[in-house]
Amino acid sequence: MVDVTWDTGFRNRVRLLAGIEQEELDNDSLDLLMDMAAEWFYEQIGTAFSLNSNDTYNNAVMYYSCYLASIAQNGMGIERIQVGDLAVYYEGDQFIH
């Protein structure tokens, strides 16, 4: 478990890059995803993530947070894919594997 106090600037950067509004993913949910990204960081680097201590580390956690936020927003299935305002829906069993 990580203990990071996420700030508004970091949350806004994740939301901007992921294309997700605050109404779609509230702060508590986003913080949970960012905690998961910080845990991933710890497993990869072997040191605890500290917000704003290193721009490269911030970006790594931010990008992974965007990935997780996109999954939380859109799911991992292929029935629906959404990028920004563009949404594609698949119908029929031929596309589901």
Helices and strands as residue ranges (DSSP letters): H 8-18, H 27-45, H 55-74, E 80-83, E 86-89, G 93-95
